[in-house]
């Protein structure tokens, strides 16, 4: 099989929804190594399949608050409790590392992300997030109390570039293939986005803002959630191929869904939620070499020993006695010891699909609500290079996108450090946009490291013919449930909104409660759930929100 | 055969010989330009070419029939390979690792083909001319052709056409001779396939003509325009292409095709860059130079007896060691980088500035112009705020910031960004004929730096500055007055965009 055939086969197989077929695709003699990684599938699947019979627990401990899950939302909840002076809490994380999809890695050259790698500059009213950034030492208030981020974490120019028709060009819209009519449609689309940025309902609430809890529930806006982005755009009279490509790219990038699978409300949210008015310039994004792993590191430093990793929560049960305690059974994955914790409150900061297996005796309605949550599968690969490929066009940027590819391209870990020469690490992303998420997860597990490494390298070779010789290592992370999917009808469904409400002494956090996988949403739900707990505990506090 | 007068055949010989030698000269010039060390390159190219001629002549004995057709086919092959050789080599140089094998392979191939031509032609003519006459005439025209090429090449072709066009034009001449041959040798050619032969000749001509139309693009890519002077040193480092050219004004250093200095007037630039800063320090002991890997700024710094240490941070080790491989540069710098007071650090200043903790009395910033993002980051408010951490109390900074006349927005963007980063800034300018009016700035954190006073001990060593001239540098003429700009930040890099826009107007 020639390289060309193999590449086409691999990529078309990934792009399509048909099952994977890779006959005789043997690994070429690669000059690089690497690992195939994934979150702890084994423990998760054994809990799902009931393979972990719950042993009799003899060892019971008491705790004030137990936080289940050490992603951004769980860490944010813990951080909020910490700042309210509540110290008798413990955070339990299944994995051996915290951070969820914001986790990061480190090589001799650079730190690098495994998933989430940036945060758009928050709007002024996102006080909680600015407080965190201030505490991290990367933002400061001026005399008027207005926050701004420090220069070195604002994404450095050149920001993004697109490889189209054999050349790299600045920006992500494929200008070089656009006709006058395409540009007219591009302008008219931008005008419509401006309209939605400036739109306010009768009470002055914006149509789109982050966190999305602040978005208007006016029928004129939320009606957009009933159709797909593609249908809505066609209905509005747009049919430009470059415009559709660009919007599709944005949907895949932020939601792991194609333009036809994404809710139009979510599609517009992406474009219209970051700016306060259409006259303001785009505020840019905050980023670090290791991506949002920097935020995780900070929170971990603040929280110290109250964060416990390698702790598999086996069950969570509201007690039927007078104490009102919640009983949690935990397996320590290293010592294999099982212990019980009786907690006054639980913050369930794990995705909803786990609630079904972990929370016992749930009301049927709540289970049905959780079942409405669908998650997309992603692959992220960290490609270590001994040097940069030679290229004559627009220079290597932070975000580098290849037009004719199912992948999202790659971000450069060394970019924000100002390292412009020599070895680097590229983080390559691929959302698996199958109509059935379970099909995508099957693909994810069917392929070996050799397959994935070949997919990654052949994709990079589209734009960098000399990349293969420069690659020293390819580590591939398979995220089975990488992000909640904003398919039509989900974000404004009753199920999503009910899932965020407390269930007895169990409070819910988690990005998926927003229907959109953003760091800010995870952070918001963590703070919100923690403040619910503070209210229940009669603690004195003023809201961060 | 009787149809064509014999002198036409001799003309043919002459053209073939001229073309052959032109290809050889092209390869030799290209090799010494691209690889440096012209003695070795020319001697290798000549050696390979001559031996290949021999191989070609030997091979001609294996051609037994269809001599005329074979002759024309070879003519077309020479036209194609020789004609495309210069553009091909120029383009290949930037993209492949096996450039030398390609270069010598091409020289050998052209040699073999040219070597085949004359023996075949002589065999074609031997029926019609007395053998001793034939040998003497053919060789005479062969050598006249060589002389013609040797004269044309340096006087007319390289200065007026450049290597790429010369190569393509001689390819076309060669192909036209082939086409003409189909008429001259018509009686010896079978009518079968004659059309095809002529078609192929036309195709080769068409291909090379397309090349000429595209020559400008090829030349830009290949930076051939540097060849206005003689290239006396050339090398490629992982960071940049370093070329030193020489003409009757002096030696010039080019980095990635950008002129860095001309030895004839560089003292004006470096005196203006260094002395205002060092002279305004009360006690200039520890000096930092950022960029300036040629060592010329350090030469000026070492004129001060108070200086105890000079730290030079330059990305490219090939640049800071260039004087070791190119002695005239060592002479020009007075071996400055070999001075015991000098420490050279090869690192990106952007990364170094955060890692070092030393503080300096004066900082001399001599980065390249902000023509790319990787250089533009060194002129940002972020970098300047880090720079403050490296400055001793009352420390002074001087910086080159492009031409305030050609690129006012770029110049004032640097000044405005320095001010935004907490510096008090005094702009100044000097005229450097090679560059025109050039802009600098003197900056300090506490107070606006005063106009420096040159000590007589230093002043007497200088060629450009005395106190009167130095005072005048700080007078900004009306056409260089202040311009509002955005602040150059890491997340906007407006300076790179200003610079690109302003300089492209002048090109």
Interface residues (C-beta under 8 A of the other chain):
Chain A: X151 X152 X154 X155 X156 X157 X158 X159 X284 X387 X390 X392 X395 X417 X418 X419 X420 X421 X422
Chain B: X94 X95 X221 X238 X239 X315 X348 X350 X351 X372 X373 X374 X376 X377 X380 X381 X382 X385 X489 X490 X491 X492 X493 X496
